[in-house]
Amino acid sequence: WMPWAGAGPPERLRLSAFSRRLPPLADQGAAPEGSSPEEERRWARVAEPAAVGQAVALLLGTLADAPDELGEGYQFLLAPLPGEALPEGAVQPGVQLGLVLSDALSDPDLNEPGWADEAGCFAAADIAVYQVPPGGRSEYVP
């Protein structure tokens, strides 16, 4: 995600969350009548910046006392942000979710072209959510 050396202590880091509609797939046609593509693609803040220091401390504690099996293969560690949750509907088919991890001094706005330059040290995740049919109906999945 980001170079930790330039990020400062975890207590200074904040996670901002945004969402917007995904562009229509090629077979779905144009944007709905009465809306411009620019309006449809603007990011909306779905959660205020949340402190991540507690979650990072939890992850570091887990790694410090990790079982030997954690060193084998590829592992994911998840740590919830205490008291924080995305609003209902933030993750659903047809939505693009944007997450920005930055220091407490920056307030990223994904609609501003120069936000990344102003943020300095940051990390971004871009997640597209699509609805797909169950694998049981696929000729390619056993």
ChimeraX commands (.cxc) that place a marker at each C-alpha (Angstrom):
marker #1 position 0.00,0.00,0.00 radius 0.5
marker #1 position 2.47,2.67,1.13 radius 0.5
marker #1 position 6.04,3.10,2.33 radius 0.5
marker #1 position 5.77,2.98,6.14 radius 0.5
marker #1 position 8.94,5.03,6.64 radius 0.5
marker #1 position 7.27,8.19,5.32 radius 0.5
marker #1 position 3.86,7.60,6.86 radius 0.5
marker #1 position 4.73,8.36,10.46 radius 0.5
marker #1 position 3.21,6.59,13.46 radius 0.5
marker #1 position 0.02,4.57,12.87 radius 0.5
marker #1 position -1.86,6.81,15.32 radius 0.5
marker #1 position -1.65,9.60,12.71 radius 0.5
marker #1 position -3.19,7.54,9.89 radius 0.5
marker #1 position -6.81,7.94,8.77 radius 0.5
marker #1 position -8.89,5.85,6.35 radius 0.5
marker #1 position -11.32,7.76,4.11 radius 0.5
marker #1 position -14.04,5.98,2.11 radius 0.5
marker #1 position -15.77,7.10,-1.10 radius 0.5
marker #1 position -18.09,5.47,-3.62 radius 0.5
marker #1 position -19.52,6.11,-7.06 radius 0.5
marker #1 position -21.48,4.26,-9.72 radius 0.5
marker #1 position -19.45,2.07,-12.03 radius 0.5
marker #1 position -19.56,3.04,-15.71 radius 0.5
marker #1 position -22.00,0.92,-17.70 radius 0.5
marker #1 position -20.57,-2.22,-19.23 radius 0.5
marker #1 position -20.33,-2.24,-23.02 radius 0.5
marker #1 position -23.54,-4.29,-23.33 radius 0.5
marker #1 position -25.50,-2.05,-20.90 radius 0.5
marker #1 position -25.55,1.12,-23.00 radius 0.5
marker #1 position -25.23,4.75,-21.90 radius 0.5
marker #1 position -25.88,6.54,-18.59 radius 0.5
marker #1 position -29.51,7.02,-17.48 radius 0.5
marker #1 position -31.56,9.75,-19.18 radius 0.5
marker #1 position -31.15,13.21,-17.64 radius 0.5
marker #1 position -27.73,12.65,-16.09 radius 0.5
marker #1 position -24.31,13.47,-17.43 radius 0.5
marker #1 position -21.44,10.96,-17.34 radius 0.5
marker #1 position -19.48,13.42,-15.14 radius 0.5
marker #1 position -22.27,13.53,-12.53 radius 0.5
marker #1 position -22.60,9.76,-12.55 radius 0.5
marker #1 position -18.86,9.32,-11.98 radius 0.5
marker #1 position -18.35,11.81,-9.10 radius 0.5
marker #1 position -17.12,10.31,-5.84 radius 0.5
marker #1 position -19.32,10.67,-2.75 radius 0.5
marker #1 position -17.81,10.39,0.71 radius 0.5
marker #1 position -19.47,7.42,2.44 radius 0.5
marker #1 position -17.64,7.65,5.76 radius 0.5
marker #1 position -15.73,10.32,7.61 radius 0.5
marker #1 position -11.97,9.68,7.99 radius 0.5
marker #1 position -11.46,6.99,10.64 radius 0.5
marker #1 position -8.38,6.48,12.82 radius 0.5
marker #1 position -6.58,3.19,12.15 radius 0.5
marker #1 position -4.05,3.19,15.02 radius 0.5
marker #1 position -5.98,0.64,17.11 radius 0.5
marker #1 position -6.40,-1.71,14.15 radius 0.5
marker #1 position -2.68,-1.49,13.28 radius 0.5
marker #1 position -1.77,-2.20,16.94 radius 0.5
marker #1 position -4.04,-5.27,16.85 radius 0.5
marker #1 position -2.34,-6.52,13.67 radius 0.5
marker #1 position 1.14,-5.97,15.09 radius 0.5
marker #1 position 0.17,-7.80,18.29 radius 0.5
marker #1 position -1.15,-10.70,16.23 radius 0.5
marker #1 position 2.08,-10.87,14.24 radius 0.5
marker #1 position 4.20,-10.71,17.41 radius 0.5
marker #1 position 2.44,-13.80,18.85 radius 0.5
marker #1 position 1.66,-15.52,15.56 radius 0.5
marker #1 position 1.58,-19.29,15.30 radius 0.5
marker #1 position 4.22,-20.89,13.07 radius 0.5
marker #1 position 1.54,-21.69,10.46 radius 0.5
marker #1 position 1.19,-17.99,9.73 radius 0.5
marker #1 position 4.65,-18.07,8.14 radius 0.5
marker #1 position 3.57,-20.66,5.58 radius 0.5
marker #1 position 1.84,-19.76,2.36 radius 0.5
marker #1 position -0.03,-16.54,1.71 radius 0.5
marker #1 position -2.09,-15.13,4.56 radius 0.5
marker #1 position -4.61,-12.31,5.02 radius 0.5
marker #1 position -4.96,-10.57,8.36 radius 0.5
marker #1 position -8.07,-8.49,8.91 radius 0.5
marker #1 position -8.54,-5.96,11.68 radius 0.5
marker #1 position -11.79,-4.05,12.07 radius 0.5
marker #1 position -11.77,-0.34,12.82 radius 0.5
marker #1 position -13.43,-0.16,16.24 radius 0.5
marker #1 position -16.71,1.74,16.10 radius 0.5
marker #1 position -16.52,2.24,12.33 radius 0.5
marker #1 position -18.53,0.65,9.54 radius 0.5
marker #1 position -19.43,1.51,5.98 radius 0.5
marker #1 position -23.06,2.51,5.58 radius 0.5
marker #1 position -25.52,-0.04,4.24 radius 0.5
marker #1 position -25.41,-0.11,0.45 radius 0.5
marker #1 position -21.83,1.16,0.18 radius 0.5
marker #1 position -20.73,-2.22,-1.16 radius 0.5
marker #1 position -23.20,-3.53,-3.73 radius 0.5
marker #1 position -23.15,-4.50,-7.41 radius 0.5
marker #1 position -22.55,-1.53,-9.70 radius 0.5
marker #1 position -20.56,0.46,-7.12 radius 0.5
marker #1 position -16.91,1.44,-7.13 radius 0.5
marker #1 position -15.46,1.87,-3.65 radius 0.5
marker #1 position -12.40,4.06,-3.14 radius 0.5
marker #1 position -10.38,3.87,0.08 radius 0.5
marker #1 position -7.55,6.27,0.94 radius 0.5
marker #1 position -5.14,5.78,3.83 radius 0.5
marker #1 position -3.38,9.06,4.62 radius 0.5
marker #1 position -2.02,11.01,7.56 radius 0.5
marker #1 position -4.28,13.09,9.76 radius 0.5
marker #1 position -3.10,16.33,8.11 radius 0.5
marker #1 position -4.62,15.53,4.72 radius 0.5
marker #1 position -8.28,15.39,3.79 radius 0.5
marker #1 position -8.41,13.62,0.43 radius 0.5
marker #1 position -11.17,14.50,-2.03 radius 0.5
marker #1 position -11.12,12.10,-4.97 radius 0.5
marker #1 position -13.05,14.61,-7.12 radius 0.5
marker #1 position -10.18,17.11,-6.95 radius 0.5
marker #1 position -7.54,16.47,-9.64 radius 0.5
marker #1 position -4.58,17.41,-7.39 radius 0.5
marker #1 position -5.63,15.57,-4.23 radius 0.5
marker #1 position -2.79,13.03,-4.48 radius 0.5
marker #1 position -0.14,15.75,-4.69 radius 0.5
marker #1 position -1.56,17.49,-1.62 radius 0.5
marker #1 position -1.84,14.25,0.37 radius 0.5
marker #1 position 1.86,13.44,0.01 radius 0.5
marker #1 position 2.25,9.99,1.57 radius 0.5
marker #1 position -0.92,7.95,1.02 radius 0.5
marker #1 position -2.24,4.60,-0.11 radius 0.5
marker #1 position -5.31,4.00,-2.24 radius 0.5
marker #1 position -7.49,0.98,-2.91 radius 0.5
marker #1 position -10.01,0.88,-5.74 radius 0.5
marker #1 position -12.63,-1.85,-5.51 radius 0.5
marker #1 position -15.22,-2.53,-8.23 radius 0.5
marker #1 position -18.25,-4.60,-7.21 radius 0.5
marker #1 position -20.02,-6.66,-9.89 radius 0.5
marker #1 position -22.87,-9.14,-9.69 radius 0.5
marker #1 position -21.92,-12.50,-11.15 radius 0.5
marker #1 position -23.99,-15.66,-11.49 radius 0.5
marker #1 position -23.33,-18.48,-9.01 radius 0.5
marker #1 position -20.47,-20.79,-9.97 radius 0.5
marker #1 position -22.81,-23.79,-9.99 radius 0.5
marker #1 position -24.28,-22.57,-13.25 radius 0.5
marker #1 position -20.93,-22.15,-14.97 radius 0.5
marker #1 position -19.65,-24.58,-17.55 radius 0.5
marker #1 position -16.12,-23.58,-16.45 radius 0.5
marker #1 position -16.43,-24.31,-12.70 radius 0.5
marker #1 position -16.56,-27.98,-11.69 radius 0.5
marker link #1:1,2 radius 0.2
marker link #1:2,3 radius 0.2
marker link #1:3,4 radius 0.2
marker link #1:4,5 radius 0.2
marker link #1:5,6 radius 0.2
marker link #1:6,7 radius 0.2
marker link #1:7,8 radius 0.2
marker link #1:8,9 radius 0.2
marker link #1:9,10 radius 0.2
marker link #1:10,11 radius 0.2
marker link #1:11,12 radius 0.2
marker link #1:12,13 radius 0.2
marker link #1:13,14 radius 0.2
marker link #1:14,15 radius 0.2
marker link #1:15,16 radius 0.2
marker link #1:16,17 radius 0.2
marker link #1:17,18 radius 0.2
marker link #1:18,19 radius 0.2
marker link #1:19,20 radius 0.2
marker link #1:20,21 radius 0.2
marker link #1:21,22 radius 0.2
marker link #1:22,23 radius 0.2
marker link #1:23,24 radius 0.2
marker link #1:24,25 radius 0.2
marker link #1:25,26 radius 0.2
marker link #1:26,27 radius 0.2
marker link #1:27,28 radius 0.2
marker link #1:28,29 radius 0.2
marker link #1:29,30 radius 0.2
marker link #1:30,31 radius 0.2
marker link #1:31,32 radius 0.2
marker link #1:32,33 radius 0.2
marker link #1:33,34 radius 0.2
marker link #1:34,35 radius 0.2
marker link #1:35,36 radius 0.2
marker link #1:36,37 radius 0.2
marker link #1:37,38 radius 0.2
marker link #1:38,39 radius 0.2
marker link #1:39,40 radius 0.2
marker link #1:40,41 radius 0.2
marker link #1:41,42 radius 0.2
marker link #1:42,43 radius 0.2
marker link #1:43,44 radius 0.2
marker link #1:44,45 radius 0.2
marker link #1:45,46 radius 0.2
marker link #1:46,47 radius 0.2
marker link #1:47,48 radius 0.2
marker link #1:48,49 radius 0.2
marker link #1:49,50 radius 0.2
marker link #1:50,51 radius 0.2
marker link #1:51,52 radius 0.2
marker link #1:52,53 radius 0.2
marker link #1:53,54 radius 0.2
marker link #1:54,55 radius 0.2
marker link #1:55,56 radius 0.2
marker link #1:56,57 radius 0.2
marker link #1:57,58 radius 0.2
marker link #1:58,59 radius 0.2
marker link #1:59,60 radius 0.2
marker link #1:60,61 radius 0.2
marker link #1:61,62 radius 0.2
marker link #1:62,63 radius 0.2
marker link #1:63,64 radius 0.2
marker link #1:64,65 radius 0.2
marker link #1:65,66 radius 0.2
marker link #1:66,67 radius 0.2
marker link #1:67,68 radius 0.2
marker link #1:68,69 radius 0.2
marker link #1:69,70 radius 0.2
marker link #1:70,71 radius 0.2
marker link #1:71,72 radius 0.2
marker link #1:72,73 radius 0.2
marker link #1:73,74 radius 0.2
marker link #1:74,75 radius 0.2
marker link #1:75,76 radius 0.2
marker link #1:76,77 radius 0.2
marker link #1:77,78 radius 0.2
marker link #1:78,79 radius 0.2
marker link #1:79,80 radius 0.2
marker link #1:80,81 radius 0.2
marker link #1:81,82 radius 0.2
marker link #1:82,83 radius 0.2
marker link #1:83,84 radius 0.2
marker link #1:84,85 radius 0.2
marker link #1:85,86 radius 0.2
marker link #1:86,87 radius 0.2
marker link #1:87,88 radius 0.2
marker link #1:88,89 radius 0.2
marker link #1:89,90 radius 0.2
marker link #1:90,91 radius 0.2
marker link #1:91,92 radius 0.2
marker link #1:92,93 radius 0.2
marker link #1:93,94 radius 0.2
marker link #1:94,95 radius 0.2
marker link #1:95,96 radius 0.2
marker link #1:96,97 radius 0.2
marker link #1:97,98 radius 0.2
marker link #1:98,99 radius 0.2
marker link #1:99,100 radius 0.2
marker link #1:100,101 radius 0.2
marker link #1:101,102 radius 0.2
marker link #1:102,103 radius 0.2
marker link #1:103,104 radius 0.2
marker link #1:104,105 radius 0.2
marker link #1:105,106 radius 0.2
marker link #1:106,107 radius 0.2
marker link #1:107,108 radius 0.2
marker link #1:108,109 radius 0.2
marker link #1:109,110 radius 0.2
marker link #1:110,111 radius 0.2
marker link #1:111,112 radius 0.2
marker link #1:112,113 radius 0.2
marker link #1:113,114 radius 0.2
marker link #1:114,115 radius 0.2
marker link #1:115,116 radius 0.2
marker link #1:116,117 radius 0.2
marker link #1:117,118 radius 0.2
marker link #1:118,119 radius 0.2
marker link #1:119,120 radius 0.2
marker link #1:120,121 radius 0.2
marker link #1:121,122 radius 0.2
marker link #1:122,123 radius 0.2
marker link #1:123,124 radius 0.2
marker link #1:124,125 radius 0.2
marker link #1:125,126 radius 0.2
marker link #1:126,127 radius 0.2
marker link #1:127,128 radius 0.2
marker link #1:128,129 radius 0.2
marker link #1:129,130 radius 0.2
marker link #1:130,131 radius 0.2
marker link #1:131,132 radius 0.2
marker link #1:132,133 radius 0.2
marker link #1:133,134 radius 0.2
marker link #1:134,135 radius 0.2
marker link #1:135,136 radius 0.2
marker link #1:136,137 radius 0.2
marker link #1:137,138 radius 0.2
marker link #1:138,139 radius 0.2
marker link #1:139,140 radius 0.2
marker link #1:140,141 radius 0.2
marker link #1:141,142 radius 0.2
view
